[in-house]
Amino acid sequence: MKASKVGLIALASVLSLGLSSTLSLAQGAKQDMKNAGTDTKNATKEAGHGISKGTKKAYHKTAHGTKVAADKTADTSKTVAHKTSAGTKKTLHKVEGKPNP
């Protein structure tokens, strides 16, 4: 009888160890899934911040380039207007004393 009690105790302990290791594996898998989800969430946030930063930088560079182009266009227009005016006055002085055809 004593041998059978020892055998039952040994069998029960082996079964309980197997069951507890199975439960711990299941809990470990669950935690691994949670960690994977958290890592994915954090990676998505970082990617979003990078895209946001790049978009803002592109916007500001484009705005600056547009302003520079507008300023250069305005300067060139003024230069052309002054040269045209000077050329017209020069031609007017040449024609001023001559009779009309």
HELIX and SHEET records of a PDB file:
HELIX    1   1 LYS A    2  VAL A   95  1                                  94    
END                                                                             
